[in-house]
Amino acid sequence: EDLVESGGGLAQAGGSLELSCVASGSIFSENSMGWYHQAPGKQRELVAGVTIDGNTNYADSVGGRFTISRNNPARTTYLQMDSLKPEDTGVYYCAAARTLTVLGRSNIWGRGTQVTVSS
């Protein structure tokens, strides 16, 4: 598998979780990385992205609560999720692409990790 996510689970509202995405081979060093959220019954949406140079952007819904980062030697992208809300519930997917603007059209995806936030 090109991308493997971990770290999902159950959290209470206001709590925190950290997701990890490990990339294989040269995928990590050659691509921007992003995290997508798919809520039940809804389309997948980008929540955070980080370029090779470490520049980040966030969806308005998670700004100030989520932090994306990348550890180059470990080929790992992280998503620190704080002040969780029930609407953050869903499957979180990791994706890789040459630029953040084409991330949604990438064919490099992980299988996802489930996050459930209880109220």
PyMOL commands that set and color helices and strands:
alter all, ss='L'
color gray80, all
select helices_A, chain A and resi 27-30+86-88+100-105
alter helices_A, ss='H'
color red, helices_A
select strands_A, chain A and resi 3-6+9-12+17-23+32-38+44-50+56-58+66-71+76-81+90-97+108-109+113-118
alter strands_A, ss='S'
color yellow, strands_A
deselect
rebuild
show_as cartoon
